[in-house]
Amino acid sequence: MWPFRKKSLIESSVAKLEAQVGSLEKENLVTSPTAKLYPEFSTLAWNSVWGAQHPFKIRFYRFLRDSVPILNSALWTWTRLCASPSYVQIKGSDEPEVVRQAEEIIADLNKRIYQPVYQKSGGVDALITQFFNSLFTDGMVCGEIVLTPAGDKIDRFYFIDPVTLCFELKDGLQWEIFQEQEGRKVKLNPDSTFYFGLDAEVNSPVGKSLLTAVPFVSRIEQQLVSDMQKTMHNAGYHRLHVQIKPPERSQFESDEAYVSRANNYFQETVKMMRSFSPNDNPVTWNDVEIKYIGPESRQAASTAWYINHKAMLEDVAAGLHLDPFMLGYSYGTNQTWAGFKFDLVQKNVVSLQRVAKRFLEWVRNIELALHGLTVEAEHHFDNQRGFGRLESVQVEKMELENIIKRQDKGYIDFEAAQKLANDL
């Protein structure tokens, strides 16, 4: 028998979400020249690439992100790791005035490029964060540049919900992107639209969410947590059982006197036990016995559950390309091993940042061209701050010393040494 045929909480909640979304009325929302910005209420369900499950899958991944702590932590960590501090370098001119003018144009663009109406902390930093959040959660990021009415500069960049996208292959050569708007497809302008799919296949532009590989394992992990809660609730907690032996009856003691003395002794003992502070100890005759009441072998059961749950967490972390210690789980790894694994993650971060780097350079170079400047803006992410800074400085020092020794020994000339030093 299939062990999970019963609907889980996640399945029921997502189904309820789908029903609610489908019952909402359409509204006239603000639109960009070719794309509706927030068409959450599209009625066109089919898609030439994904099929009818496409909107459901993306909403399901968003639900997992918002509902499962370890998945939320993983996406949060990936997004913040990739959205590291950055800076812009102007290339293509040695004239200080041209460079200064380009820097002022880029600085002004950075402030207005992404500015949600009610949020006063937008700008390029918020744009990068939203870029990676959409990329990792939905598996793709899409948006459009909108110019000012005068057409002399970029007004801002608008993100497009991937739920509303569909693709069609034109003449067997090139994919065209459409957006579903009120039951019809509208082609997006390729000159002003940016799209990128994470880990897309060669025969499909559709990206893959970072959560694609983990829903089943995450479901088991959540089931373990639920089962553990039910088990602990059923077993209860250890309690103290105080047993008081009744006093011996005297030879000539009446029934009423004996019962009265026994009850008084019982009540005095109970009063003493209840008045204990944490640093007090009971002092009685040997007719009082204190026992623990609770489930047997509870520690062994808890240990087994911990090991099973740990295995599930490690599988989830592996599917998210992270290590457990980066999600707040500590299994006693030393600093050297943790640093090694963090370096591996940083290499992945650099490769993912190249996508955002090209995107930001595309936007900024359009802005510079609209102002009549022939220079180019090159975006750089600064991943050297914080962890590993000392090690990187030491490595650079050793490489410089090696270059100097090679020059002193005559293996390379000054020009070659200078080039090698500049490439560090």
Secondary structure by P-SEA (a helix, b strand, c coil): ccccccccaaaaaaaaaaaaaaacccccccccccccccccccccccccccccaaaaaaaaaaaaaaccaaaaaaaaaaaaaaaccccccccccccaaaaaaaaaaaaaaaaccccccccccccaaaaaaaaaaaaaaccbbbbbbbbccccccccbbbbbccccbbbbbccccbbbbbbbcccbbbbcccccbbbbbcccccccccccccccccaaaaaaaaaaaaaaaaaaaabbbbbbbbbbccccccccccaaaaaaaaaaaaaaaaaaaaaccccccccccccbbbbbbcccaaaaaaaaaaaaaaaaaaaaaaaaccccccccccccccaaaaaaaaaaaaaaaaaaaaaaaaaaaaaaaaaaaaacccbbbbbbbbcccccaaaaaaaaaaaaaaaaaaaaaaccccaaaaaaaaaac
